[in-house]
Amino acid sequence: MGTSVLALLWVNFGPAGSYDAVWKTYLKISVGDQVGKLSLHHFINDGLMAIFFLLVGLEIKRELLIGELSMRAKAVLPVAAAIGGMIVPALLYAVVNFKGGDMRGTGVPMATDIAFSLGVLAMLGSRCPIALKILLAAVAIVDDLGAVLVIAIFYTSQISLPMLGGMAACVAVLWGMNRLGIRSLVPYLGLGVLLWWFTLSSGIHATVAGVLLALMIPAQTGIEPEAFVTDAKDAVQSFESWNENTDPGMITQGHQMAVRELELACEQIQMPLERLEDQLQPWVTYLILPLFAFANAGIALHDELGSLADPVALGIIVGLAIGKPVGVLLGCGIALKWLKAELPEGINRSYLTGLGLLTGIGFTMSLFISELAFIDESARETAKIAILVVSVMMGILGYAWLRRSTANQLATSPH
């Protein structure tokens, strides 16, 4: 939020043209005799955002293996909600832009910003049911998977078959490493850089490499749970035995060895997938996403506010403001009535409406897709202002609705 505001202030009150000049600065990348150029803007959108999509891919894989999407009974509701929340906005955008608009933007209102939507829920504090946060996260993760597929299928330029072959070779080696039980993250990340380069050169958007790499990161633990319990108990007993032979409060080398044994057992029982997710999370949250917002949210408001009547802007606003809530509720209704889904405990229909409103916060993913979708600079700027306006609006509406819903729930619940 802060870097978005800074970008807007810079463009509207800073030296004319300085914002664009900074992000269009070119970086030279040389490998041997090969020298390539990449603007700072593209370095963020094609390079750093690949790390964001790596994190997205890790979250998707974890949810499919052990999370809310791992069991059919739990997965039906968020999957149906997400599918409805992608189809209806795309249809509404297409209807608005069918005659005279830009149909390439059909994918822009399909996305939900998981960080901003969960951030709004966090503002409700303990009044917000944990089940609602879990459901929103699951819907947004399925939504992210849909966005990745949309990017890979519809926003791909001319394909280079040799580079595509290089991608396939990298994925094959990564798969083989996974099957061989290699759990160190270093070789995966090293090969991931090569995969990113092949993907960037292939014509497929480079961020797809992040998701492909995530799917190859192993989820197997190094030891079985029973062995972990045994090793952990042995380490704790060893630590206690050293306590008996030393002064209270004194830490010896023996204590440190016992701690190291416990630490090693904890490392072996943790999935490499989760370990990498934990390591990437702060970098993505506090560096990559703020940088992306700073490099992409700069819009000259006095020039662009009048463009909200443009079919591109109207399609995005209608898609996110109406299409997302209607699609999510329609998907939930179908799942509950015909697919034997059940509402999580503590969640009522009013909460589902609030969730639908929050999915209308497009921001990061919508901005990202708009950068890929629109060739014309004016259409891209029009899309950005529409995304910013409607995302703020849906955040406020979602917060107000859920605040009222939680207040009503507290008032009617027995004390």
C-alpha positions in Angstrom: 0.0 0.0 0.0 2.8 2.4 1.0 4.8 1.9 -2.2 1.7 2.3 -4.3 1.0 5.6 -2.7 4.6 6.7 -3.1 4.4 5.8 -6.8 1.3 7.9 -7.3 2.8 10.8 -5.4 6.0 10.6 -7.5 4.2 10.6 -10.9 1.7 13.3 -9.9 3.8 15.7 -7.9 7.4 14.8 -8.8 9.6 15.9 -11.8 7.8 15.3 -15.1 9.0 12.0 -16.7 11.3 11.0 -13.9 9.3 8.0 -12.8 9.3 6.4 -16.3 13.0 7.3 -16.8 14.0 5.4 -13.7 12.2 2.2 -14.5 13.3 2.3 -18.1 16.9 2.3 -17.1 18.6 -0.7 -18.7 20.7 -3.3 -17.0 23.3 -5.2 -18.9 23.5 -9.0 -18.3 26.5 -10.8 -19.7 27.2 -14.5 -19.8 30.6 -15.1 -21.5 30.4 -13.4 -24.9 26.6 -13.1 -24.7 25.4 -9.7 -23.6 21.7 -9.0 -22.9 19.8 -5.9 -21.9 16.8 -5.8 -19.5 15.1 -2.6 -18.2 14.7 -2.2 -14.5 10.9 -2.5 -15.0 11.3 -5.8 -16.8 13.8 -7.1 -14.3 11.2 -6.7 -11.6 8.3 -8.0 -13.7 10.1 -10.8 -15.4 12.8 -11.6 -12.9 11.8 -10.8 -9.3 8.2 -11.7 -9.9 9.3 -15.2 -11.0 10.3 -15.6 -7.3 6.8 -14.4 -6.3 5.3 -17.1 -8.6 7.7 -19.6 -7.1 6.2 -18.9 -3.7 2.7 -19.0 -5.2 3.5 -22.4 -6.7 4.8 -23.7 -3.4 1.6 -22.6 -1.7 -0.5 -24.3 -4.3 1.5 -27.6 -4.0 1.3 -27.5 -0.2 -2.4 -26.9 -0.2 -2.9 -29.8 -2.7 -0.8 -32.2 -0.6 -1.7 -31.4 3.0 -3.9 -28.3 3.1 -7.5 -27.3 2.5 -7.4 -28.6 -1.1 -6.0 -32.1 -0.2 -9.4 -33.7 0.6 -12.3 -33.5 -1.8 -14.8 -32.7 1.0 -12.8 -29.5 1.9 -11.7 -28.6 -1.6 -15.1 -28.6 -3.4 -16.3 -25.2 -1.9 -13.1 -23.1 -2.5 -12.5 -24.7 -6.0 -16.1 -24.0 -7.1 -16.0 -20.5 -5.6 -12.7 -19.7 -7.4 -13.9 -21.1 -10.7 -17.1 -19.1 -10.6 -15.0 -16.0 -9.5 -12.9 -16.4 -12.7 -15.5 -17.2 -15.3 -18.1 -14.6 -14.5 -15.7 -11.6 -14.4 -14.1 -12.7 -17.7 -17.6 -13.0 -19.3 -18.6 -9.5 -18.0 -15.4 -8.0 -19.3 -15.9 -9.7 -22.7 -19.5 -8.4 -22.9 -18.5 -4.8 -22.2 -15.6 -4.9 -24.6 -17.1 -7.1 -27.3 -17.7 -4.2 -29.6 -14.9 -1.7 -29.9 -13.0 -2.6 -26.7 -9.8 -4.5 -26.1 -10.6 -8.2 -25.6 -7.0 -9.0 -24.6 -7.8 -7.7 -21.1 -10.4 -10.5 -20.5 -8.0 -12.1 -18.0 -7.4 -8.9 -15.9 -10.5 -9.1 -13.6 -10.1 -12.8 -13.0 -7.4 -12.5 -10.3 -7.6 -11.9 -6.6 -4.8 -10.3 -4.5 -4.3 -12.8 -1.7 -2.1 -10.4 0.4 -4.5 -7.5 0.3 -7.7 -9.5 0.8 -6.2 -11.4 3.8 -4.9 -8.0 5.0 -8.4 -6.7 5.2 -9.5 -9.7 7.1 -6.6 -9.1 9.5 -8.0 -5.7 10.2 -11.1 -7.4 11.8 -8.9 -9.0 14.4 -10.3 -11.8 16.5 -13.8 -11.1 15.4 -13.1 -12.7 12.1 -13.5 -16.6 12.2 -10.3 -18.4 11.4 -12.3 -20.6 9.1 -13.1 -17.6 6.9 -9.4 -16.8 6.6 -8.6 -20.4 5.6 -11.5 -20.4 3.1 -10.4 -17.1 1.5 -6.7 -18.3 1.3 -7.9 -21.5 -0.4 -10.1 -19.6 -2.9 -7.2 -17.1 -3.6 -4.7 -20.0 -4.1 -7.0 -21.7 -6.7 -7.5 -18.3 -8.2 -3.7 -17.9 -8.5 -3.5 -21.3 -10.2 -6.1 -20.1 -12.7 -4.1 -16.9 -13.3 -0.9 -18.8 -13.9 -2.7 -21.0 -16.5 -4.2 -17.8 -18.2 -0.7 -16.3 -18.4 0.8 -19.4 -19.8 -1.9 -20.1 -22.4 -3.2 -16.7 -23.5 -0.3 -14.2 -22.9 2.5 -16.1 -24.6 4.3 -14.6 -27.5 5.9 -16.5 -30.4 7.3 -19.8 -29.2 11.0 -20.8 -29.7 11.1 -24.6 -30.0 14.8 -24.9 -29.0 14.3 -22.8 -25.9 11.1 -24.8 -25.1 13.2 -28.0 -25.4 15.7 -26.5 -22.9 12.8 -25.9 -20.5 11.6 -29.5 -20.9 15.1 -30.7 -20.2 15.4 -28.7 -17.1 12.0 -29.9 -15.8 13.0 -33.5 -16.6 16.2 -33.2 -14.6 14.4 -31.5 -11.7 11.8 -34.3 -11.7 14.6 -36.9 -11.7 16.3 -35.1 -8.7 13.0 -35.2 -6.9 12.5 -38.9 -7.6 16.1 -39.7 -6.4 15.2 -38.1 -3.1 17.6 -35.1 -3.3 16.4 -32.8 -0.6 19.0 -30.1 -0.6 17.5 -26.9 -2.1 20.7 -25.7 -3.7 20.7 -27.9 -6.9 17.0 -27.1 -7.4 17.5 -23.4 -7.2 20.6 -23.5 -9.4 18.8 -25.4 -12.1 15.8 -23.1 -11.5 17.8 -20.1 -12.7 18.6 -22.0 -15.9 14.9 -22.9 -16.3 14.0 -19.2 -15.9 16.4 -18.2 -18.6 15.1 -20.8 -21.1 11.5 -19.8 -20.2 12.3 -16.1 -20.7 13.9 -16.9 -24.1 11.1 -19.3 -25.2 8.3 -16.8 -25.5 6.4 -18.2 -22.5 6.3 -15.6 -19.7 9.3 -16.1 -17.4 7.2 -16.2 -14.2 5.8 -19.6 -15.4 9.3 -21.0 -14.6 8.7 -20.1 -10.9 5.6 -22.3 -10.8 7.3 -25.2 -12.7 10.2 -25.1 -10.3 7.8 -25.1 -7.3 6.1 -28.2 -8.5 9.5 -30.0 -8.6 10.6 -29.0 -5.1 10.3 -32.2 -2.9 7.7 -32.5 -0.3 9.0 -35.7 1.3 10.5 -35.5 4.7 14.0 -36.9 5.5 12.8 -39.1 8.3 9.6 -40.8 9.4 7.5 -39.2 12.2 8.3 -42.1 14.6 12.0 -41.7 14.0 11.7 -37.9 14.6 10.0 -38.5 17.9 12.8 -40.9 19.0 15.6 -38.6 17.9 13.9 -35.5 19.5 13.4 -37.4 22.8 17.1 -38.5 22.8 18.3 -35.0 22.2 16.1 -33.6 25.0 17.3 -36.3 27.4 20.9 -35.6 26.4 20.3 -31.9 27.2 18.8 -32.8 30.6 21.6 -35.1 31.4 24.1 -32.3 31.0 21.9 -30.1 33.3 22.5 -32.6 36.1 26.3 -32.3 35.9 26.6 -28.5 35.5 25.8 -25.4 37.4 22.2 -24.0 36.9 22.0 -21.6 34.1 25.4 -22.7 32.6 25.4 -23.8 28.9 28.1 -26.3 28.0 29.4 -27.8 24.7 27.3 -30.8 25.6 24.2 -28.7 25.7 25.1 -27.2 22.3 25.6 -30.7 20.8 22.2 -31.8 22.1 20.5 -28.7 20.7 22.2 -29.3 17.3 20.9 -32.9 17.3 17.4 -31.6 18.0 17.8 -28.9 15.3 18.9 -31.6 12.8 15.9 -33.8 13.6 13.6 -30.8 13.0 15.3 -30.0 9.7 14.8 -33.6 8.5 11.1 -33.8 9.5 10.4 -30.5 7.7 9.5 -30.7 4.0 12.0 -28.9 1.7 8.9 -27.3 0.1 7.9 -25.7 3.4 11.5 -24.7 4.3 11.8 -22.8 1.0 8.4 -21.3 1.5 9.4 -20.0 4.9 12.7 -18.6 3.5 11.0 -16.8 0.6 8.0 -15.4 2.4 9.7 -12.3 4.0 11.6 -11.4 0.8 8.4 -11.6 -1.3 6.3 -9.8 1.3 8.7 -7.0 2.2 10.8 -6.5 -1.0 9.4 -8.0 -4.2 5.7 -7.1 -3.9 6.4 -3.6 -2.7 9.0 -3.1 -5.5 6.4 -4.4 -8.0 3.8 -2.0 -6.7 6.3 0.9 -6.8 7.3 0.1 -10.4 3.7 -0.5 -11.7 1.3 1.7 -9.7 2.5 5.1 -10.9 -0.3 6.7 -12.8 -0.9 10.3 -13.7 -4.4 10.6 -12.0 -5.3 14.0 -13.6 -4.7 12.4 -17.1 -6.4 9.0 -16.4 -9.4 9.5 -14.1 -11.5 10.6 -17.2 -10.7 7.3 -18.8 -12.8 5.3 -16.3 -15.6 5.5 -18.9 -13.4 3.6 -21.4 -14.6 0.0 -22.2 -11.4 -1.4 -20.8 -11.8 0.4 -17.5 -15.6 -0.4 -17.4 -14.9 -4.1 -18.1 -12.4 -4.3 -15.3 -14.5 -2.4 -12.8 -17.7 -4.4 -13.6 -15.6 -7.7 -13.6 -14.0 -7.1 -10.2 -16.9 -5.2 -8.5 -19.8 -7.3 -9.7 -18.3 -10.4 -11.5 -16.1 -11.6 -8.6 -18.7 -11.5 -5.8 -21.5 -12.9 -8.1 -19.2 -15.6 -9.5 -17.9 -16.6 -6.0 -21.4 -16.8 -4.6 -22.7 -18.7 -7.7 -19.8 -21.2 -7.4 -20.5 -21.6 -3.6 -24.3 -22.1 -4.3 -23.6 -24.8 -6.9 -21.1 -26.6 -4.6 -23.5 -26.5 -1.6 -26.6 -27.6 -3.6 -25.3 -30.1 -6.1 -21.7 -31.1 -5.2 -22.3 -32.0 -1.5 -20.0 -29.3 -0.2 -20.5 -28.1 3.4 -20.0 -24.7 4.9 -17.0 -24.6 7.3 -18.1 -24.4 11.0 -18.8 -20.8 12.0 -19.3 -19.6 8.4 -22.7 -18.4 7.3 -24.0 -16.9 4.0 -23.4 -13.4 5.1 -19.7 -14.2 5.6 -19.6 -15.8 2.1 -20.9 -12.5 0.7 -18.1 -10.6 2.5 -15.6 -13.1 1.1 -17.0 -12.5 -2.4 -16.5 -8.8 -2.0 -12.9 -9.2 -0.9 -12.1 -11.4 -4.0 -12.8 -8.2 -6.0 -9.5 -6.8 -4.8 -7.4 -7.5 -7.9 -4.3 -5.4 -7.4 -1.0 -7.4 -7.7 -2.2 -10.1 -10.1 -4.5 -7.9 -12.0 -1.8 -5.3 -12.5 0.6 -8.0 -13.6 -1.8 -9.5 -16.1 -2.6 -6.0 -17.4 1.1 -5.5 -18.1 1.1 -8.6 -20.3 -2.3 -8.1 -21.9 -2.3 -4.6 -23.3 0.1 -3.6 -26.1 -1.1 0.0 -26.2 0.4 2.1 -23.4 -2.8 4.2 -22.9 -4.9 1.0 -22.5 -2.4 -0.2 -19.9 -2.7 3.0 -18.0 -6.4 2.9 -18.2 -6.4 -0.6 -16.8 -4.2 0.4 -13.9 -6.3 3.2 -12.7 -9.4 1.0 -13.0 -7.7 -1.7 -10.9 -6.6 0.7 -8.3 -10.0 2.4 -7.9 -12.0 -0.8 -7.8 -9.5 -2.6 -5.5 -9.8 0.2 -2.9 -13.5 0.2 -3.3 -13.9 -3.6 -2.9 -11.6 -3.6 0.1 -13.7 -0.9 1.9 -17.0 -2.7 1.0 -15.7 -6.1 2.0 -14.4 -4.7 5.4 -17.7 -2.8 6.1 -19.8 -5.9 5.2 -17.8 -8.3 7.3 -17.6 -5.8 10.2 -21.3 -5.6 10.2 -21.7 -9.4 9.9 -19.3 -10.1 12.7 -21.1 -7.5 14.9 -24.5 -9.2 14.2 -23.0 -12.6 14.9 -21.7 -11.5 18.3 -25.0 -9.8 19.1 -27.1 -12.9 18.4 -24.7 -15.5 19.9 -25.3 -16.7 23.5 -23.1 -15.2 26.2 
